[in-house]
Amino acid sequence: MIRHSQARITPGYAYFTVSTNTACIDNPMGQVLKKRLKQKKFRSPRHEVALNLILANNFLRQTIDEICGELGITNQQYNILRILRGVHPEGHRCAEIRGRMLDRAPDITRRLDVLEEMGLVKRRRSAEDRRAVVSYITQRGLALLEEMDPYFNRLDDKISERLSLKECRELSVLCEKLYGDSEEE
């Protein structure tokens, strides 16, 4: 804590005063965020990080939506196909797919209906439990994902240009720390 009389005010830093003491939030607001939001300061570093995460999420979602849109599917449909490719030649029940989705959308059955109509997924009754339906990715679905892979490789390259492997690992750990407890509930 810096005593108020000793405080050097630096532009771009947020300061607050408690009684006769002035404290500085160590890191100035990111310049990109500052320019993007046309805002000089935030309530707290937590507020700043929340806004940065929202903007980073929007950047990634928009990029992925564009990739998927070019090939005629949605982001959520891509996610389902990716999940089914991960267990190919086996399949998954609807509940298992829902549990692995990045977006926990309640309408997995409808999304599977559309993917089946497109010939990207097939569904069969489970041999173990006739009440359950298991979804499998088709060869056409695998071919579509293979066609999409170079686009996602370019996204990986774009991320690699901006973040080192160490930074990627650190960011991943921090993100998991932020949402981890909510995943267990």
C-alpha positions in Angstrom: 0.0 0.0 0.0 1.4 3.4 -1.0 0.8 6.3 1.3 -1.3 9.0 -0.3 1.4 11.6 0.1 3.9 9.3 -1.7 1.6 8.2 -4.5 2.7 8.9 -8.1 -0.3 8.9 -10.4 0.4 7.2 -13.7 -2.0 7.6 -16.6 -3.8 4.3 -17.6 -3.7 2.9 -14.1 -6.8 2.7 -11.8 -6.4 4.1 -8.3 -8.6 4.0 -5.3 -8.3 5.7 -1.9 -9.1 4.1 1.4 -8.9 6.6 4.3 -5.5 8.2 3.9 -4.0 5.4 1.8 -4.0 5.3 -2.0 -3.6 1.9 -3.7 -2.7 1.3 -7.3 -4.1 -1.7 -9.3 -0.8 -3.0 -10.6 -1.6 -3.7 -14.2 -3.0 -0.9 -16.4 -6.0 -1.7 -18.5 -5.1 -3.5 -21.7 -4.8 -1.0 -24.6 -6.7 -3.1 -27.0 -9.6 -3.5 -24.6 -9.4 0.3 -23.8 -9.6 1.2 -27.5 -12.3 -1.4 -28.3 -14.6 -0.4 -25.5 -13.7 3.3 -25.6 -13.5 3.1 -21.8 -10.7 4.5 -19.6 -11.1 2.3 -16.5 -13.1 -0.5 -14.9 -14.5 -1.2 -11.5 -11.8 -3.7 -10.8 -9.3 -6.1 -12.5 -12.0 -8.8 -12.2 -14.3 -6.6 -14.2 -11.6 -6.1 -16.8 -10.9 -9.8 -17.0 -14.6 -10.7 -17.4 -14.9 -8.2 -20.3 -11.7 -9.6 -21.9 -13.0 -13.2 -21.6 -16.3 -12.1 -23.2 -14.5 -10.5 -26.1 -12.1 -13.4 -26.6 -15.1 -15.8 -26.6 -16.9 -13.6 -29.2 -13.7 -13.6 -31.4 -13.4 -17.4 -31.3 -17.2 -18.0 -31.7 -17.4 -15.7 -34.7 -14.4 -17.3 -36.3 -15.8 -20.8 -35.7 -19.3 -19.8 -36.9 -17.7 -18.5 -40.1 -15.8 -21.7 -40.7 -18.9 -23.8 -40.0 -21.2 -21.6 -42.1 -18.9 -21.9 -45.1 -19.5 -25.6 -45.0 -23.2 -25.5 -44.3 -23.4 -26.5 -40.6 -23.7 -24.7 -37.3 -21.1 -24.5 -34.6 -23.2 -26.8 -32.4 -23.6 -29.4 -35.3 -19.8 -29.3 -35.7 -19.4 -29.9 -32.0 -21.6 -33.0 -32.2 -19.7 -34.3 -35.2 -16.4 -33.7 -33.4 -17.6 -35.6 -30.4 -18.8 -38.6 -32.5 -15.6 -38.6 -34.5 -13.7 -39.0 -31.2 -15.4 -42.3 -30.5 -15.7 -43.6 -34.1 -16.6 -46.3 -35.0 -18.5 -46.4 -31.7 -21.3 -44.0 -31.0 -22.9 -42.1 -28.2 -26.4 -41.8 -26.6 -28.0 -38.4 -26.7 -27.3 -37.8 -23.0 -23.6 -38.6 -23.4 -23.3 -36.2 -26.4 -25.1 -33.5 -24.3 -22.6 -34.0 -21.4 -19.7 -33.5 -23.8 -21.0 -30.4 -25.6 -19.2 -27.1 -25.2 -22.7 -25.4 -25.2 -25.1 -27.5 -23.1 -28.0 -26.9 -25.4 -31.2 -28.8 -24.5 -32.2 -29.5 -28.1 -29.6 -32.2 -29.0 -32.3 -34.5 -30.4 -33.4 -31.9 -32.9 -29.8 -31.2 -33.9 -29.2 -34.9 -34.4 -32.4 -35.0 -36.6 -30.9 -32.4 -38.9 -27.5 -34.1 -39.0 -29.2 -37.4 -39.9 -31.2 -35.7 -42.6 -27.9 -34.3 -44.0 -26.5 -37.8 -44.0 -23.7 -36.9 -41.5 -25.0 -39.0 -38.6 -26.9 -42.3 -38.4 -28.9 -43.5 -35.4 -29.7 -47.0 -34.2 -31.3 -48.6 -31.2 -28.8 -49.8 -28.7 -28.3 -53.6 -28.6 -28.0 -53.5 -24.8 -31.0 -51.3 -24.1 -33.7 -51.2 -26.8 -35.1 -48.0 -25.3 -31.8 -46.1 -26.0 -30.8 -44.7 -29.4 -27.1 -44.4 -30.2 -25.8 -41.9 -32.8 -22.8 -42.6 -35.0 -20.9 -40.4 -37.4 -21.2 -41.5 -41.1 -18.4 -41.5 -43.7 -19.9 -38.4 -45.1 -19.7 -36.8 -41.7 -16.0 -37.8 -41.4 -15.3 -36.4 -44.8 -16.9 -33.1 -43.8 -14.8 -32.9 -40.7 -11.7 -33.7 -42.7 -12.6 -30.9 -45.1 -12.9 -28.6 -42.1 -9.6 -29.6 -40.4 -7.5 -27.1 -42.5 -9.7 -24.2 -41.4 -9.3 -25.2 -37.8 -5.5 -25.7 -38.3 -5.4 -22.1 -39.5 -7.3 -21.0 -36.4 -4.7 -22.8 -34.4 -1.9 -21.0 -36.3 -3.6 -17.7 -35.7 -3.6 -18.4 -31.9 0.0 -19.6 -32.1 1.0 -16.2 -33.7 -0.5 -14.4 -30.7 0.2 -16.8 -27.8 3.2 -19.0 -27.0 2.6 -22.6 -25.9 3.4 -21.6 -22.3 0.9 -18.8 -22.5 -1.7 -21.2 -23.9 -1.2 -23.6 -21.1 -1.3 -20.8 -18.5 -4.5 -19.4 -20.0 -6.1 -22.8 -20.1 -5.2 -23.4 -16.4 -6.6 -19.9 -15.5 -9.8 -20.5 -17.5 -10.3 -23.9 -15.8 -9.7 -22.3 -12.5 -12.5 -19.8 -13.3 -15.2 -22.2 -14.4 -14.0 -25.5 -12.9 -16.2 -25.6 -9.8 -19.3 -24.8 -11.9 -18.7 -27.9 -14.0 -18.8 -30.2 -10.9 -22.3 -28.9 -9.9 
